[in-house]
Amino acid sequence: MQVTAIRRWAARHDRIRDAFPALVLMIVAVGAAAAGQSGWHAPRAAGVAWTALSCVPLVFRSRRPLAVVGATLAVDLTAMAVVPDRVSTPAASLVALYTLATLSSRRTAWTVGVLAAVAISGVYAATHEEPLLVGTSLLRLDFAIAATALGDAVRSRRQHLARVEERAERAERTRETEARRRVTEERVRIARELHDVVAHHITLVNAQAGVAHHLLRTDPDRAYEALAHIKETSRAALDELRATVGLLRQPDDAPDSRAPLPGLADLDALIGGIRAGGLSVTVARTGLARPVAPATDLTAYRIIQESLTNTHKHARAAHADVSLDYGAATLRVTVTDDGRSDAAKGPGTGHGLIGMRERATAIGGTLSCGRQPGGGFEVVAELPLSLTPATA
C-alpha cells in the first residue's frame, strides 16, 4: 500500500520525480570527491561542479528525454576531456539513457544508446590513453549498454501490463454488454409470452361473457354452457400464466406450478376455446406430420393463437382457416379469415403482429401478414422443423 501511495504521489509531481536521481547523484559525487586513499578530505570542487552541471538537465528528462541525453552526454564528455583525473562514471548520462529507453521506441533507444556508449568509451580511452575495448573504457561501454537495456526492459514490461489491463477492461465491458443483451432478450421473450397468453384468453372470456349475457334470459342452458367455457378458459389462462412466470424462477425456488408450455399437441383445445367464443375454425394438415423442435412447436402454437385472437377481436370474421404444411425442412403455418378489410384497422396496439414476427425470426423463420385482395386477413409463417444448437 505504501509503495502504491508513493507511486501515485510521484505521478502527480513529475518534476520532483525527475529531479530525484539528480539529488542522489550529487550526494554520491560529494562523497566520492571527499574520499581518498589516506582518508576523508575536502571535496574536490571541479568534480562536484561538473557532476552538478550534468545533473541539471535531468529535471526535464520525462518531458524531453532525447534532448536531455544530448545535454548530459555533452557535459560528461566535456568533463572527461577537461578533467582527465575525474574517474567517476558519467552517471547523469546513464540515467538519461535509461529514461529515453523507457519513453521512446526501441529503435530510437538502441540507436542513441549504442552511439552514446561508443562516444563515452572513446572519449575516456582517448583522454586516459587506454585501449578502446579494454579495462575501464570497456566498463563504461558496458554501463551505457546496460542502462539502455534496463530501460528497454522496463518499457516492455509497462507495455505488457497496459495490454493486460486493456484486455481485462475490454473483457469486462464485453461481459456487461452480453449480460445486458441477454436480459433484454429475456425481457422481450417473457413480454411476448404474457401478451399472447393474456390477450388470447381475455378475448375469449370477453366473447363468452357476451354470449352468456345475451342468452341468460332467453336460453339459460346455452348461457350456462358459455359460463362453463369462461371457467375453463380462465383456468387455462391461469395455468399458462403460472408456466410463463415459472420462467423467472430459479432452480432452487419452491416448485409450485410448473406446467409445460403449450405446443401443437394442444391445438385442438385452443381451437375448441375459439369455437366456443363464436368463431368457426377449420384446421388442415398436409405433408408428413412429425415432431418438431420445442422452440418451433411453441412458436407455431403462439402464432396460431395470436392470429385467431386478432381475428376474433378485430376482424369481425365469421370463419377462419388454419393450415399446417409439413415440408422437408420447414413447417408452413397459414391462418386466414373472412373478416372485413376495414376491420383489420381496429383498435389494436400492433404488439401482437410484432411479437409473432419476433418469434419467427428468433428461431430462424420468417413471417408475413396482410389483407387479402378478396377480403380478410392472412398470416403466413415459415418455421424450421429442427434448429441448430446455436439457434436453439
C-alpha positions as CSV (number, residue, x, y, z in Angstrom):
1,M,0.0,0.0,0.0
2,Q,2.8,2.4,0.9
3,V,4.6,1.7,-2.4
4,T,1.4,2.3,-4.4
5,A,0.8,5.6,-2.5
6,I,4.4,6.7,-3.3
7,R,3.9,5.9,-7.0
8,R,0.7,7.9,-7.1
9,W,2.4,10.9,-5.4
10,A,5.3,10.7,-7.8
11,A,2.9,10.6,-10.8
12,R,1.3,13.8,-9.6
13,H,4.7,15.5,-9.1
14,D,6.7,14.7,-12.2
15,R,9.2,17.4,-11.8
16,I,10.2,16.3,-8.3
17,R,10.3,12.7,-9.5
18,D,12.6,13.6,-12.4
19,A,14.9,15.6,-10.1
20,F,15.3,12.8,-7.5
21,P,18.1,10.9,-9.4
22,A,20.0,14.2,-9.7
23,L,19.8,14.6,-6.0
24,V,21.1,11.1,-5.4
25,L,23.9,11.6,-7.9
26,M,25.0,14.8,-6.2
27,I,25.2,13.1,-2.8
28,V,27.3,10.3,-4.2
29,A,29.5,12.7,-6.1
30,V,30.3,14.7,-3.0
31,G,31.0,11.5,-1.1
32,A,33.3,10.2,-3.8
33,A,35.1,13.6,-4.2
34,A,35.8,13.7,-0.4
35,A,37.1,10.1,-0.2
36,G,40.8,9.4,-0.7
37,Q,43.4,6.7,0.0
38,S,44.5,8.4,3.2
39,G,41.0,9.2,4.5
40,W,38.4,11.9,4.1
41,H,39.3,15.4,2.9
42,A,37.6,18.4,1.5
43,P,35.6,17.5,-1.8
44,R,37.4,18.4,-5.0
45,A,35.3,21.3,-6.3
46,A,35.9,20.5,-10.0
47,G,34.5,17.0,-9.9
48,V,31.4,18.1,-7.9
49,A,30.8,21.1,-10.2
50,W,30.8,19.0,-13.3
51,T,28.6,16.4,-11.8
52,A,26.1,19.2,-10.7
53,L,26.2,20.7,-14.2
54,S,25.5,17.3,-15.8
55,C,22.6,16.6,-13.4
56,V,20.7,19.9,-14.2
57,P,19.1,18.6,-17.4
58,L,17.7,15.6,-15.6
59,V,14.9,17.8,-14.2
60,F,13.4,17.7,-17.7
61,R,14.2,14.0,-18.5
62,S,10.5,12.9,-18.8
63,R,9.4,15.8,-21.0
64,R,12.3,15.9,-23.4
65,P,14.3,12.6,-23.0
66,L,16.3,12.8,-26.2
67,A,17.4,16.4,-25.6
68,V,18.3,15.5,-22.0
69,V,20.5,12.7,-23.3
70,G,22.3,15.1,-25.6
71,A,22.8,17.7,-22.9
72,T,24.0,15.3,-20.2
73,L,26.3,13.5,-22.7
74,A,27.8,16.8,-23.8
75,V,28.6,17.8,-20.2
76,D,30.0,14.4,-19.3
77,L,32.2,14.1,-22.4
78,T,33.5,17.6,-21.8
79,A,34.3,16.8,-18.2
80,M,36.3,13.8,-19.3
81,A,38.4,16.0,-21.6
82,V,38.8,18.9,-19.3
83,V,39.2,17.0,-16.0
84,P,41.0,13.8,-17.0
85,D,41.7,12.8,-13.4
86,R,37.9,12.6,-12.8
87,V,37.4,8.9,-12.7
88,S,33.7,8.8,-11.7
89,T,31.2,7.2,-14.2
90,P,29.1,9.6,-16.3
91,A,26.1,8.7,-14.2
92,A,23.8,11.5,-15.4
93,S,24.2,10.3,-19.0
94,L,23.3,6.7,-17.9
95,V,20.1,8.0,-16.1
96,A,19.2,9.9,-19.3
97,L,19.8,6.8,-21.5
98,Y,17.6,4.8,-19.2
99,T,14.8,7.4,-19.3
100,L,15.0,7.6,-23.1
101,A,14.7,3.8,-23.4
102,T,11.6,3.8,-21.1
103,L,9.8,6.5,-23.0
104,S,10.8,6.2,-26.7
105,S,10.7,3.5,-29.3
106,R,13.1,0.6,-29.1
107,R,14.8,1.6,-32.4
108,T,15.5,5.2,-31.1
109,A,16.6,4.0,-27.7
110,W,19.2,1.5,-29.0
111,T,20.5,3.8,-31.7
112,V,21.1,6.5,-29.3
113,G,22.4,4.1,-26.6
114,V,25.0,2.5,-28.8
115,L,26.2,5.8,-30.1
116,A,26.4,7.2,-26.6
117,A,28.3,4.1,-25.4
118,V,30.8,4.3,-28.2
119,A,31.3,8.1,-27.5
120,I,31.8,7.6,-23.8
121,S,34.2,4.7,-24.2
122,G,36.1,6.5,-27.0
123,V,36.5,9.8,-25.2
124,Y,37.6,8.1,-22.0
125,A,40.1,5.9,-23.9
126,A,41.5,9.0,-25.7
127,T,41.8,11.1,-22.6
128,H,43.3,8.4,-20.4
129,E,45.4,6.8,-23.2
130,E,43.8,3.4,-22.8
131,P,42.7,0.8,-25.4
132,L,39.1,1.3,-26.5
133,L,37.8,-2.1,-25.6
134,V,39.9,-2.9,-22.6
135,G,39.6,-2.2,-18.9
136,T,37.9,0.9,-17.7
137,S,36.9,2.0,-21.2
138,L,35.1,-1.2,-21.9
139,L,33.4,-0.9,-18.5
140,R,31.9,2.4,-19.4
141,L,30.7,1.0,-22.7
142,D,29.0,-1.8,-20.7
143,F,27.4,0.7,-18.3
144,A,25.8,2.7,-21.2
145,I,24.6,-0.5,-22.9
146,A,23.2,-1.8,-19.6
147,A,21.3,1.4,-18.9
148,T,19.7,1.2,-22.3
149,A,18.8,-2.5,-21.9
150,L,17.3,-1.9,-18.4
151,G,15.2,1.0,-19.7
152,D,14.1,-1.1,-22.7
153,A,13.0,-4.0,-20.4
154,V,11.1,-1.6,-18.2
155,R,9.3,-0.1,-21.2
156,S,8.4,-3.6,-22.5
157,R,7.1,-4.5,-19.0
158,R,4.9,-1.5,-18.8
159,Q,3.5,-2.1,-22.3
160,H,2.7,-5.7,-21.4
161,L,0.9,-4.6,-18.2
162,A,-1.0,-2.0,-20.2
163,R,-2.1,-4.6,-22.7
164,V,-3.2,-7.0,-20.0
165,E,-5.2,-4.2,-18.3
166,E,-6.8,-3.2,-21.6
167,R,-7.8,-6.8,-22.4
168,A,-9.2,-7.2,-18.9
169,E,-11.2,-3.9,-19.2
170,R,-12.4,-5.0,-22.7
171,A,-13.4,-8.4,-21.4
172,E,-15.3,-6.8,-18.6
173,R,-17.1,-4.4,-21.0
174,T,-18.0,-7.3,-23.2
175,R,-19.4,-9.3,-20.3
176,E,-21.5,-6.4,-19.2
177,T,-22.8,-5.8,-22.8
178,E,-23.6,-9.5,-23.2
179,A,-25.4,-9.6,-19.9
180,R,-27.5,-6.6,-20.9
181,R,-28.3,-8.2,-24.2
182,R,-29.4,-11.4,-22.6
183,V,-31.5,-9.6,-20.1
184,T,-33.2,-7.6,-22.9
185,E,-33.8,-10.7,-24.9
186,E,-35.3,-12.5,-21.9
187,R,-37.5,-9.5,-21.1
188,V,-38.8,-9.3,-24.6
189,R,-39.4,-13.0,-24.7
190,I,-41.4,-13.0,-21.5
191,A,-43.3,-9.9,-22.6
192,R,-44.3,-11.8,-25.8
193,E,-45.5,-14.8,-23.7
194,L,-47.5,-12.7,-21.4
195,H,-49.1,-10.7,-24.2
196,D,-50.1,-13.9,-26.1
197,V,-51.5,-15.6,-23.0
198,V,-53.4,-12.6,-21.6
199,A,-54.7,-11.2,-25.0
200,H,-55.9,-14.6,-26.2
201,H,-57.7,-15.8,-23.0
202,I,-59.1,-12.4,-22.0
203,T,-60.5,-12.1,-25.6
204,L,-62.2,-15.5,-25.3
205,V,-63.5,-14.7,-21.8
206,N,-64.9,-11.4,-23.1
207,A,-66.6,-13.1,-26.0
208,Q,-68.1,-15.9,-24.0
209,A,-69.3,-13.5,-21.3
210,G,-71.0,-11.5,-24.0
211,V,-72.7,-14.7,-25.2
212,A,-73.8,-15.6,-21.7
213,H,-75.2,-12.2,-21.1
214,H,-77.1,-12.2,-24.3
215,L,-78.6,-15.7,-23.7
216,L,-79.1,-15.6,-20.0
217,R,-82.8,-14.8,-20.1
218,T,-83.8,-16.3,-23.5
219,D,-81.7,-19.6,-23.4
220,P,-80.4,-20.4,-19.9
221,D,-78.9,-23.7,-21.0
222,R,-76.7,-22.2,-23.6
223,A,-75.8,-19.3,-21.2
224,Y,-74.8,-22.0,-18.7
225,E,-72.5,-23.6,-21.3
226,A,-70.9,-20.2,-22.1
227,L,-70.2,-19.7,-18.4
228,A,-68.7,-23.1,-18.2
229,H,-66.4,-22.2,-21.1
230,I,-65.5,-19.0,-19.3
231,K,-64.4,-21.1,-16.3
232,E,-62.3,-23.4,-18.5
233,T,-60.7,-20.5,-20.4
234,S,-59.8,-18.6,-17.2
235,R,-58.3,-21.8,-15.6
236,A,-56.3,-22.4,-18.8
237,A,-55.1,-18.7,-18.7
238,L,-54.0,-19.1,-15.1
239,D,-52.1,-22.3,-15.9
240,E,-50.3,-20.7,-18.8
241,L,-49.6,-17.6,-16.7
242,R,-48.1,-19.8,-14.0
243,A,-46.0,-21.6,-16.6
244,T,-44.8,-18.3,-18.1
245,V,-44.0,-16.8,-14.7
246,G,-42.2,-20.0,-13.9
247,L,-39.6,-19.0,-16.5
248,L,-38.4,-16.4,-14.0
249,R,-37.9,-18.8,-11.2
250,Q,-34.5,-20.1,-10.1
251,P,-33.8,-23.9,-9.9
252,D,-33.9,-23.8,-6.1
253,D,-37.3,-21.9,-5.9
254,A,-40.3,-23.7,-4.5
255,P,-41.9,-25.9,-7.2
256,D,-45.4,-24.5,-7.0
257,S,-46.7,-25.0,-10.5
258,R,-44.5,-25.6,-13.5
259,A,-46.9,-26.8,-16.2
260,P,-45.3,-27.4,-19.6
261,L,-45.6,-24.7,-22.2
262,P,-48.2,-25.4,-24.8
263,G,-47.5,-26.7,-28.3
264,L,-49.2,-28.1,-31.4
265,A,-50.4,-31.0,-29.4
266,D,-52.7,-28.6,-27.6
267,L,-54.0,-27.1,-30.8
268,D,-57.4,-28.9,-30.6
269,A,-58.0,-27.4,-27.1
270,L,-57.1,-24.0,-28.4
271,I,-59.5,-24.3,-31.4
272,G,-62.2,-25.6,-29.1
273,G,-62.0,-22.5,-27.0
274,I,-62.1,-20.2,-30.1
275,R,-65.1,-22.0,-31.4
276,A,-66.8,-21.7,-28.0
277,G,-66.4,-18.0,-28.4
278,G,-68.4,-17.9,-31.6
279,L,-65.8,-18.1,-34.3
280,S,-65.9,-21.0,-36.7
281,V,-62.4,-22.5,-37.3
282,T,-61.2,-25.3,-39.6
283,V,-57.8,-27.0,-39.3
284,A,-56.0,-28.7,-42.2
285,R,-52.7,-30.6,-42.0
286,T,-50.7,-31.5,-45.1
287,G,-47.4,-33.3,-45.5
288,L,-45.9,-35.9,-43.2
289,A,-46.8,-34.7,-39.7
290,R,-43.8,-35.4,-37.3
291,P,-42.3,-34.0,-34.1
292,V,-40.7,-30.6,-34.4
293,A,-38.2,-28.7,-32.3
294,P,-39.6,-27.5,-29.0
295,A,-39.0,-23.8,-29.9
296,T,-40.8,-24.3,-33.3
297,D,-43.6,-26.1,-31.5
298,L,-44.2,-23.3,-29.1
299,T,-43.7,-20.6,-31.8
300,A,-46.2,-22.2,-34.2
301,Y,-48.8,-22.5,-31.4
302,R,-48.3,-18.9,-30.3
303,I,-48.6,-17.6,-33.9
304,I,-51.9,-19.5,-34.4
305,Q,-53.2,-18.4,-31.0
306,E,-52.3,-14.7,-31.7
307,S,-53.7,-14.8,-35.2
308,L,-57.0,-16.3,-34.1
309,T,-57.2,-13.9,-31.2
310,N,-56.7,-10.9,-33.6
311,T,-59.3,-12.4,-35.9
312,H,-61.8,-12.8,-33.1
313,K,-61.1,-9.4,-31.6
314,H,-60.5,-7.1,-34.5
315,A,-61.6,-8.6,-37.9
316,R,-65.3,-9.2,-37.2
317,A,-64.9,-12.5,-39.0
318,A,-67.2,-15.5,-39.1
319,H,-64.8,-18.1,-40.2
320,A,-61.0,-18.8,-40.0
321,D,-58.8,-21.4,-41.6
322,V,-55.7,-22.8,-40.1
323,S,-53.2,-24.8,-42.3
324,L,-50.2,-26.7,-41.2
325,D,-48.0,-27.8,-44.1
326,Y,-45.0,-30.1,-43.1
327,G,-42.3,-29.7,-45.7
328,A,-38.9,-31.3,-45.9
329,A,-37.2,-28.8,-43.6
330,T,-39.9,-26.2,-42.7
331,L,-43.3,-26.0,-41.2
332,R,-45.6,-23.6,-43.1
333,V,-48.3,-22.1,-40.8
334,T,-51.1,-20.2,-42.5
335,V,-54.1,-18.5,-40.8
336,T,-56.7,-16.8,-42.9
337,D,-60.1,-15.3,-42.1
338,D,-63.0,-13.8,-43.9
339,G,-63.2,-10.6,-41.9
340,R,-63.9,-7.2,-43.2
341,S,-60.9,-5.4,-44.8
342,D,-61.6,-2.2,-42.8
343,A,-62.0,-4.1,-39.6
344,A,-58.3,-5.0,-39.6
345,K,-57.6,-1.4,-38.8
346,G,-59.2,-1.9,-35.4
347,P,-58.0,-0.6,-32.1
348,G,-55.1,-3.0,-31.6
349,T,-51.7,-1.8,-30.5
350,G,-49.8,-3.8,-33.1
351,H,-47.8,-5.7,-30.4
352,G,-49.3,-9.0,-31.4
353,L,-48.0,-8.8,-35.0
354,I,-44.6,-7.5,-33.8
355,G,-44.5,-10.4,-31.3
356,M,-45.3,-13.0,-34.0
357,R,-42.6,-11.7,-36.3
358,E,-40.1,-11.6,-33.4
359,R,-40.9,-15.2,-32.5
360,A,-40.5,-16.4,-36.1
361,T,-37.2,-14.5,-36.6
362,A,-35.8,-15.7,-33.2
363,I,-35.7,-19.3,-34.4
364,G,-34.6,-18.6,-37.9
365,G,-38.0,-18.4,-39.6
366,T,-40.0,-15.8,-41.4
367,L,-43.5,-14.3,-41.1
368,S,-45.6,-12.2,-43.4
369,C,-49.1,-10.9,-43.0
370,G,-51.6,-8.6,-44.7
371,R,-55.0,-8.1,-46.1
372,Q,-56.2,-10.4,-48.9
373,P,-57.4,-8.9,-52.2
374,G,-60.8,-10.6,-51.8
375,G,-61.2,-9.5,-48.2
376,G,-60.0,-11.0,-44.9
377,F,-56.5,-11.2,-43.4
378,E,-53.7,-13.7,-43.8
379,V,-50.8,-14.7,-41.7
380,V,-48.1,-16.9,-43.2
381,A,-45.1,-18.2,-41.1
382,E,-42.2,-20.4,-42.4
383,L,-40.6,-22.1,-39.4
384,P,-37.7,-24.6,-39.4
385,L,-38.6,-28.1,-38.3
386,S,-35.3,-28.6,-36.5
387,L,-32.9,-26.0,-35.0
388,T,-29.2,-25.9,-34.9
389,P,-27.6,-25.7,-31.4
390,A,-26.8,-22.0,-31.9
391,T,-30.4,-21.1,-32.8
392,A,-32.0,-23.4,-30.2
